[in-house]
Amino acid sequence: MSDKQENANSPLDMARETNIVSTIGKTINGVKHACLRGLRHTRRFDDIDTQIVISGTRGKSSLTRWVYDILYDREYDVLAKVTGNRPVSIHSGETHPISRRHRVTLYENEREIRSHTPDDALIVENQAITSYTTRMVNARFVDPDVVVLSNVREDHLSTLGSDRYKVARGLVRAIPEGTHVINAEQDPHIREFLETEINRRNATVSHVTVPEEYEHIPGIESIYALNEILRAIDEVPLTDDELAVYRDRMDVEWRQLADGRVYNAAEVNDVQSTEMIRQALFAKDPAIDRIEPFLYLRGDRRGRSVSFLHYLNDLYDQDEPVFDRVHVAGGTTSAFARKAAFPVTVHETETPAGDVLQSLLENERPVYIMGNTVATFMRDLENAIEERELPTETWHSADRSDEPQQTPKESASSDVTSQPPKQTKTVEIPDSN
């Protein structure tokens, strides 16, 4: 027997061959499992009457919850998947927190829909921030009958486009053929652009109309999108009284502290929404002509930082600027201060948030917080605000999507003998991954 034949039959070579065969087998099984899982997921939609995707830039979480509340109140078996800062799936009156160990993947959608498959309606907030992943959620993971565009803002410029039109194009390219689109963006030029692009994709579109007397309310387009959504799925629209309850939620007010006033607009984190809220707050109290701005920057959101730099430069360049200086904290603060056309005070994030808040209030002007909210310092700052806030009966914010809220039917009803409203409870479930 030759040396070559002996080596070919050696234990080492046989072990290698076994490993190769095992690896190939595992790969084939993995591909087979993925294909079968995808097929089962697609077939799952056959048993759901209506699929809705809430897309856009701002207000998606609130809109997703509101649509869920309305349909659940109308006896729908409905699942809502809400992302935002605290991702949850809401099904049959129960809120299930979504466990995220590391990075977020699109397969999270398959897992949640599999775990809580509804009979009547599925509502998914599209959390994707690139054109490709947005398209994948729509086409592969939800297969929507209706796509709602809440608005088009300069938030994901680095991933969806370099201006609002490119952001709009990125959102439209994710719309499957034959889908009906409900567009809540109010800018007439963006509307015209969206309609042209949507028609090119063989999809239909209807636009949300906001009554003129309510156009000044930030985020009001989401309220009037509700009836467009209901019409699209052949449901009865909300009454004027029910819409009025939602409108009241969107009203903005300064939060009254023991030693001043503050508004935390960092949750909206895009410049268009930030300015809309500022104007609404100024309109509430014409005596206010100056604010004390605080901007939190993140190093991984450089596009957003640039947007806020341009926005604040423009505000400062007005004939009557609304601030004298801007306070900043977080990442890239030195670069921001160098490029700013206005005085900048940099606060270290190691400084207790309560001390920073106190320094902002010392100038006796309303403190306006903006930029980014996902950071330990910003959570500490919100806690410091809550500790100083004076007790009031009610106060409204632009988007408190993580708090349980009454439905308009519950709020508008004055009949104390009526049937108690449905309750939603939170349950803890093990992660199925």
RODREN-272492 format. One line per field, with one value per residue (C-alpha): residue number from 0; x, y, z; residue in one letter. Coordinates in nm, 3 decimals, always signed. Layout:
nr = (NUM;...) .
X = (X;...) .
Y = (Y;...) .
Z = (Z;...) .
rest = (a;...) .
END
This chain:
nr = (0;1;2;3;4;5;6;7;8;9;10;11;12;13;14;15;16;17;18;19;20;21;22;23;24;25;26;27;28;29;30;31;32;33;34;35;36;37;38;39;40;41;42;43;44;45;46;47;48;49;50;51;52;53;54;55;56;57;58;59;60;61;62;63;64;65;66;67;68;69;70;71;72;73;74;75;76;77;78;79;80;81;82;83;84;85;86;87;88;89;90;91;92;93;94;95;96;97;98;99;100;101;102;103;104;105;106;107;108;109;110;111;112;113;114;115;116;117;118;119;120;121;122;123;124;125;126;127;128;129;130;131;132;133;134;135;136;137;138;139;140;141;142;143;144;145;146;147;148;149;150;151;152;153;154;155;156;157;158;159;160;161;162;163;164;165;166;167;168;169;170;171;172;173;174;175;176;177;178;179;180;181;182;183;184;185;186;187;188;189;190;191;192;193;194;195;196;197;198;199;200;201;202;203;204;205;206;207;208;209;210;211;212;213;214;215;216;217;218;219;220;221;222;223;224;225;226;227;228;229;230;231;232;233;234;235;236;237;238;239;240;241;242;243;244;245;246;247;248;249;250;251;252;253;254;255;256;257;258;259;260;261;262;263;264;265;266;267;268;269;270;271;272;273;274;275;276;277;278;279;280;281;282;283;284;285;286;287;288;289;290;291;292;293;294;295;296;297;298;299;300;301;302;303;304;305;306;307;308;309;310;311;312;313;314;315;316;317;318;319;320;321;322;323;324;325;326;327;328;329;330;331;332;333;334;335;336;337;338;339;340;341;342;343;344;345;346;347;348;349;350;351;352;353;354;355;356;357;358;359;360;361;362;363;364;365;366;367;368;369;370;371;372;373;374;375;376;377;378;379;380;381;382;383;384;385;386;387;388;389;390;391;392;393;394;395;396;397;398;399;400;401;402;403;404;405;406;407;408;409;410;411;412;413;414;415;416;417;418;419;420;421;422;423;424;425;426;427;428;429;430;431;432) .
X = (+0.000;+0.137;+0.209;-0.065;-0.325;-0.211;-0.236;-0.581;-0.708;-0.539;-0.757;-0.676;-0.802;-1.113;-1.185;-1.149;-1.388;-1.637;-1.615;-1.668;-1.971;-2.108;-2.059;-2.231;-2.516;-2.561;-2.555;-2.819;-3.036;-2.996;-3.099;-3.391;-3.503;-3.482;-3.680;-3.948;-3.968;-4.009;-4.277;-4.468;-4.442;-4.582;-4.870;-4.946;-5.069;-5.341;-5.516;-5.498;-5.764;-5.574;-5.206;-5.103;-4.752;-4.689;-4.385;-4.238;-4.014;-4.196;-4.496;-4.501;-4.524;-4.818;-5.003;-4.950;-5.090;-5.387;-5.490;-5.458;-5.674;-5.947;-5.963;-5.936;-6.221;-6.422;-6.374;-6.095;-5.842;-5.550;-5.173;-4.964;-4.584;-4.446;-4.076;-3.955;-3.750;-3.947;-4.039;-4.353;-4.610;-4.970;-5.222;-5.565;-5.523;-5.183;-4.853;-4.553;-4.210;-3.974;-3.638;-3.338;-3.005;-2.774;-2.841;-3.192;-3.265;-3.556;-3.632;-3.768;-4.083;-4.125;-4.081;-4.333;-4.597;-4.550;-4.587;-4.897;-5.069;-5.400;-5.710;-5.831;-5.560;-5.183;-5.028;-4.649;-4.434;-4.157;-3.844;-3.599;-3.380;-3.243;-3.430;-3.331;-3.437;-3.756;-3.841;-3.759;-3.994;-4.276;-4.221;-4.103;-4.216;-4.555;-4.695;-4.916;-5.251;-5.204;-4.885;-4.912;-4.647;-4.670;-4.447;-4.112;-3.849;-3.472;-3.391;-3.232;-3.047;-2.735;-2.926;-3.230;-3.101;-2.930;-3.251;-3.624;-3.698;-3.444;-3.581;-3.927;-3.796;-3.635;-3.967;-4.164;-3.924;-4.013;-4.383;-4.494;-4.690;-5.066;-5.050;-5.267;-5.063;-5.201;-4.977;-4.996;-4.707;-4.851;-4.583;-4.750;-4.427;-4.339;-4.698;-4.677;-4.342;-4.477;-4.786;-4.577;-4.338;-4.617;-4.806;-4.488;-4.491;-4.847;-4.975;-5.260;-5.244;-5.477;-5.364;-5.455;-5.624;-5.592;-5.853;-5.694;-5.781;-5.569;-5.270;-5.061;-5.068;-4.743;-4.808;-5.177;-5.152;-5.130;-5.471;-5.642;-5.463;-5.672;-5.992;-5.810;-5.682;-6.029;-6.181;-5.909;-6.010;-6.385;-6.432;-6.651;-6.448;-6.413;-6.668;-6.575;-6.587;-6.347;-6.107;-6.121;-5.989;-5.691;-5.631;-5.612;-5.336;-5.126;-5.145;-4.810;-4.752;-4.448;-4.386;-4.400;-4.111;-4.058;-3.797;-3.887;-4.034;-3.905;-4.007;-3.830;-3.851;-3.562;-3.808;-3.892;-3.521;-3.564;-3.534;-3.871;-4.068;-3.848;-3.923;-4.296;-4.313;-4.112;-4.347;-4.650;-4.506;-4.432;-4.786;-4.925;-4.749;-4.665;-4.469;-4.193;-3.936;-3.625;-3.544;-3.247;-3.172;-3.005;-2.890;-2.771;-2.544;-2.455;-2.136;-2.316;-2.577;-2.352;-2.609;-2.859;-2.596;-2.533;-2.906;-2.934;-2.625;-2.782;-3.119;-2.976;-2.752;-3.063;-3.253;-2.961;-2.925;-3.279;-3.340;-3.472;-3.295;-3.480;-3.168;-2.835;-2.639;-2.685;-2.591;-2.463;-2.357;-2.275;-2.046;-1.874;-1.943;-1.604;-1.657;-2.010;-1.888;-1.620;-1.867;-2.151;-2.231;-2.352;-2.197;-2.188;-2.159;-2.039;-2.156;-1.977;-2.199;-2.019;-2.185;-2.506;-2.805;-2.979;-2.687;-2.698;-3.072;-3.018;-2.762;-3.003;-3.281;-3.063;-3.113;-3.488;-3.587;-3.785;-3.548;-3.597;-3.434;-3.365;-3.149;-3.125;-3.304;-3.147;-2.867;-2.816;-2.760;-3.089;-3.279;-3.122;-3.218;-3.580;-3.579;-3.444;-3.723;-3.988;-3.852;-3.892;-4.222;-4.514;-4.826;-5.095;-5.417;-5.313;-5.026;-4.966;-4.652;-4.590;-4.556;-4.587;-4.619;-4.486;-4.757;-5.095;-5.371;-5.750;-5.920;-6.129;-6.441;-6.350;-6.250;-6.546;-6.806;-6.972;-7.195;-7.061;-7.291;-7.147;-6.952;-6.595;-6.336;-6.109;-5.785;-5.443;-5.202;-4.829;-4.702;-4.348;-4.269;-3.940;-3.751;-3.820;-3.482) .
Y = (+0.000;+0.345;+0.617;+0.829;+0.555;+0.508;+0.883;+0.899;+0.643;+0.795;+0.878;+1.249;+1.258;+1.061;+1.304;+1.596;+1.432;+1.373;+1.740;+1.857;+1.632;+1.748;+2.115;+2.067;+1.886;+2.163;+2.426;+2.242;+2.198;+2.566;+2.674;+2.430;+2.561;+2.923;+2.847;+2.659;+2.933;+3.193;+2.985;+2.934;+3.306;+3.398;+3.151;+3.296;+3.614;+3.414;+3.380;+3.754;+3.977;+4.308;+4.404;+4.766;+4.912;+5.246;+5.405;+5.755;+5.956;+6.081;+5.969;+5.606;+5.450;+5.664;+5.609;+5.232;+5.226;+5.444;+5.224;+4.920;+5.085;+5.170;+4.824;+4.643;+4.855;+4.741;+4.374;+4.304;+4.030;+4.263;+4.255;+4.573;+4.562;+4.887;+4.971;+5.306;+5.315;+5.030;+4.772;+4.569;+4.350;+4.418;+4.139;+4.073;+4.333;+4.206;+4.389;+4.163;+4.330;+4.242;+4.112;+4.244;+4.100;+4.254;+4.421;+4.440;+4.211;+4.199;+3.841;+3.988;+4.061;+3.694;+3.580;+3.827;+3.761;+3.385;+3.415;+3.639;+3.571;+3.764;+3.668;+4.010;+4.277;+4.318;+4.663;+4.689;+4.995;+4.984;+5.055;+5.018;+5.319;+5.228;+5.197;+4.830;+4.723;+4.930;+4.750;+4.409;+4.469;+4.560;+4.295;+3.994;+4.036;+4.212;+4.210;+4.513;+4.602;+4.959;+5.160;+5.481;+5.754;+5.956;+6.235;+6.299;+6.465;+6.515;+6.240;+5.952;+6.166;+5.951;+5.629;+5.728;+6.033;+6.371;+6.580;+6.537;+6.444;+6.163;+6.048;+6.045;+5.847;+5.595;+5.544;+5.511;+5.257;+5.029;+5.021;+4.694;+4.707;+4.716;+4.862;+5.155;+5.438;+5.690;+5.997;+6.227;+6.457;+6.809;+6.982;+7.034;+6.987;+6.665;+6.548;+6.601;+6.424;+6.129;+6.092;+6.079;+5.821;+5.608;+5.597;+5.478;+5.179;+5.088;+5.173;+5.403;+5.698;+5.915;+6.228;+6.331;+6.671;+6.872;+7.144;+7.488;+7.577;+7.286;+7.311;+7.478;+7.169;+6.968;+6.615;+6.681;+6.503;+6.170;+6.233;+6.293;+5.993;+5.771;+5.819;+5.764;+5.433;+5.332;+5.417;+5.216;+4.902;+4.968;+5.076;+5.359;+5.680;+5.839;+6.098;+6.464;+6.417;+6.124;+6.319;+6.607;+6.381;+6.284;+6.650;+6.738;+6.481;+6.650;+6.995;+7.113;+7.292;+7.405;+7.185;+7.394;+7.340;+7.493;+7.727;+7.765;+7.602;+7.331;+7.134;+6.814;+6.798;+6.551;+6.268;+6.400;+6.446;+6.606;+6.976;+7.025;+6.879;+7.060;+7.395;+7.321;+7.251;+7.565;+7.781;+7.622;+7.689;+8.051;+8.093;+7.969;+8.249;+8.559;+8.698;+8.445;+8.575;+8.389;+8.029;+7.855;+7.571;+7.247;+7.010;+6.654;+6.519;+6.160;+6.064;+5.798;+6.049;+6.297;+6.369;+6.469;+6.687;+6.871;+6.928;+7.084;+7.298;+7.446;+7.484;+7.671;+7.885;+7.994;+8.073;+8.276;+8.465;+8.603;+8.974;+8.882;+8.561;+8.350;+8.259;+8.406;+8.082;+7.705;+7.450;+7.116;+6.779;+6.434;+6.345;+6.571;+6.879;+7.039;+7.017;+7.151;+7.448;+7.533;+7.540;+7.719;+8.081;+8.136;+8.107;+7.750;+7.620;+7.259;+7.046;+6.724;+6.417;+6.323;+6.624;+6.523;+6.593;+6.780;+7.024;+7.082;+7.147;+7.395;+7.588;+7.603;+7.743;+8.014;+8.249;+8.253;+8.156;+7.850;+7.559;+7.391;+7.047;+6.899;+6.656;+6.297;+6.121;+5.772;+5.817;+5.759;+6.131;+6.218;+5.966;+6.119;+6.466;+6.360;+6.218;+6.548;+6.734;+6.503;+6.555;+6.933;+6.933;+7.092;+6.875;+6.960;+6.791;+6.740;+6.824;+6.720;+6.639;+6.597;+6.217;+6.011;+5.685;+5.464;+5.559;+5.380;+5.609;+5.608;+5.560;+5.852;+5.645;+5.613;+5.978;+6.123;+5.917;+6.078;+5.779;+5.638;+5.337;+5.222;+4.898;+4.931;+4.984;+4.702;+4.687;+4.609;+4.425;+4.366;+4.010;+3.879;+3.598;+3.419;+3.515;+3.255;+3.299) .
Z = (+0.000;-0.090;+0.167;+0.006;+0.064;+0.423;+0.492;+0.334;+0.580;+0.885;+1.191;+1.149;+0.790;+0.880;+1.164;+0.923;+0.678;+0.958;+1.065;+0.707;+0.664;+1.000;+0.908;+0.573;+0.744;+1.001;+0.726;+0.525;+0.833;+0.919;+0.570;+0.577;+0.917;+0.799;+0.484;+0.675;+0.937;+0.663;+0.492;+0.817;+0.891;+0.549;+0.587;+0.929;+0.756;+0.580;+0.916;+1.003;+0.849;+0.847;+0.868;+0.933;+0.945;+1.118;+0.954;+0.929;+1.159;+1.471;+1.673;+1.557;+1.904;+2.013;+1.687;+1.710;+2.064;+1.972;+1.681;+1.908;+2.178;+1.928;+1.771;+2.104;+2.238;+1.936;+2.028;+1.778;+1.851;+1.780;+1.831;+1.844;+1.839;+1.979;+1.979;+2.114;+2.434;+2.594;+2.328;+2.396;+2.227;+2.332;+2.271;+2.417;+2.688;+2.802;+2.759;+2.698;+2.731;+2.446;+2.568;+2.375;+2.485;+2.228;+1.894;+1.751;+1.455;+1.213;+1.320;+1.641;+1.438;+1.342;+1.701;+1.843;+1.577;+1.623;+2.001;+1.990;+1.657;+1.640;+1.443;+1.334;+1.314;+1.336;+1.392;+1.374;+1.435;+1.177;+1.379;+1.089;+1.007;+0.662;+0.334;+0.303;+0.653;+0.632;+0.308;+0.460;+0.755;+0.519;+0.254;+0.457;+0.815;+0.801;+0.443;+0.517;+0.369;+0.494;+0.555;+0.757;+0.715;+1.036;+0.900;+0.732;+0.951;+0.949;+1.197;+1.003;+0.749;+0.768;+0.689;+0.480;+0.290;+0.310;+0.309;+0.373;+0.013;+0.022;+0.356;+0.194;-0.103;+0.132;+0.310;-0.014;-0.164;+0.126;+0.031;-0.134;-0.458;-0.410;-0.059;+0.048;+0.202;+0.450;+0.448;+0.750;+0.648;+0.609;+0.401;+0.059;-0.138;+0.045;-0.009;-0.383;-0.395;-0.193;-0.410;-0.728;-0.584;-0.434;-0.764;-0.934;-0.702;-0.805;-0.460;-0.361;-0.123;+0.083;+0.267;+0.620;+0.647;+0.969;+1.037;+1.020;+1.380;+1.508;+1.276;+1.548;+1.774;+1.740;+1.616;+1.550;+1.213;+1.400;+1.559;+1.226;+1.076;+1.303;+1.106;+0.775;+0.912;+1.027;+0.688;+0.512;+0.704;+0.671;+1.032;+1.161;+1.219;+1.562;+1.667;+1.714;+2.092;+2.075;+1.853;+2.101;+2.377;+2.162;+2.073;+2.441;+2.485;+2.218;+2.377;+2.517;+2.848;+3.041;+3.343;+3.658;+3.900;+4.241;+4.096;+3.729;+3.421;+3.191;+2.884;+2.778;+2.398;+2.369;+2.309;+1.962;+1.873;+1.528;+1.455;+1.282;+1.573;+1.826;+1.664;+1.633;+2.007;+2.089;+1.884;+2.050;+2.397;+2.307;+2.173;+2.505;+2.695;+2.484;+2.781;+2.708;+2.463;+2.581;+2.671;+2.828;+2.580;+2.688;+2.412;+2.473;+2.199;+2.111;+1.933;+1.728;+1.603;+1.425;+1.154;+1.420;+1.591;+1.263;+1.216;+1.563;+1.501;+1.185;+1.359;+1.658;+1.436;+1.244;+1.565;+1.699;+1.370;+1.388;+1.447;+1.792;+1.898;+2.153;+2.354;+2.459;+2.489;+2.459;+2.723;+2.591;+2.731;+2.596;+2.305;+2.048;+2.259;+2.183;+1.807;+1.846;+2.053;+1.793;+1.505;+1.686;+1.601;+1.959;+2.307;+2.439;+2.795;+2.817;+3.111;+3.203;+3.224;+3.547;+3.711;+3.891;+3.667;+3.950;+3.972;+3.596;+3.614;+3.897;+3.692;+3.397;+3.614;+3.771;+3.475;+3.551;+3.198;+3.092;+3.027;+2.690;+2.662;+2.320;+2.124;+2.243;+2.526;+2.526;+2.780;+3.151;+3.210;+3.040;+3.249;+3.559;+3.435;+3.388;+3.741;+3.873;+3.694;+3.838;+4.190;+4.154;+3.966;+4.144;+4.179;+3.925;+3.820;+3.459;+3.229;+2.872;+2.673;+2.303;+2.325;+2.646;+2.455;+2.735;+2.987;+3.010;+2.889;+2.881;+2.549;+2.420;+2.477;+2.846;+2.883;+2.693;+2.876;+3.177;+3.260;+3.584;+3.558;+3.227;+3.196;+3.330;+3.056;+2.952;+3.141;+3.001;+3.226;+3.193;+3.207;+3.219;+2.976;+2.909;+2.595;+2.327;+2.160) .
rest = (m;s;d;k;q;e;n;a;n;s;p;l;d;m;a;r;e;t;n;i;v;s;t;i;g;k;t;i;n;g;v;k;h;a;c;l;r;g;l;r;h;t;r;r;f;d;d;i;d;t;q;i;v;i;s;g;t;r;g;k;s;s;l;t;r;w;v;y;d;i;l;y;d;r;e;y;d;v;l;a;k;v;t;g;n;r;p;v;s;i;h;s;g;e;t;h;p;i;s;r;r;h;r;v;t;l;y;e;n;e;r;e;i;r;s;h;t;p;d;d;a;l;i;v;e;n;q;a;i;t;s;y;t;t;r;m;v;n;a;r;f;v;d;p;d;v;v;v;l;s;n;v;r;e;d;h;l;s;t;l;g;s;d;r;y;k;v;a;r;g;l;v;r;a;i;p;e;g;t;h;v;i;n;a;e;q;d;p;h;i;r;e;f;l;e;t;e;i;n;r;r;n;a;t;v;s;h;v;t;v;p;e;e;y;e;h;i;p;g;i;e;s;i;y;a;l;n;e;i;l;r;a;i;d;e;v;p;l;t;d;d;e;l;a;v;y;r;d;r;m;d;v;e;w;r;q;l;a;d;g;r;v;y;n;a;a;e;v;n;d;v;q;s;t;e;m;i;r;q;a;l;f;a;k;d;p;a;i;d;r;i;e;p;f;l;y;l;r;g;d;r;r;g;r;s;v;s;f;l;h;y;l;n;d;l;y;d;q;d;e;p;v;f;d;r;v;h;v;a;g;g;t;t;s;a;f;a;r;k;a;a;f;p;v;t;v;h;e;t;e;t;p;a;g;d;v;l;q;s;l;l;e;n;e;r;p;v;y;i;m;g;n;t;v;a;t;f;m;r;d;l;e;n;a;i;e;e;r;e;l;p;t;e;t;w;h;s;a;d;r;s;d;e;p;q;q;t;p;k;e;s;a;s;s;d;v;t;s;q;p;p;k;q;t;k;t;v;e;i;p;d;s;n) .
END
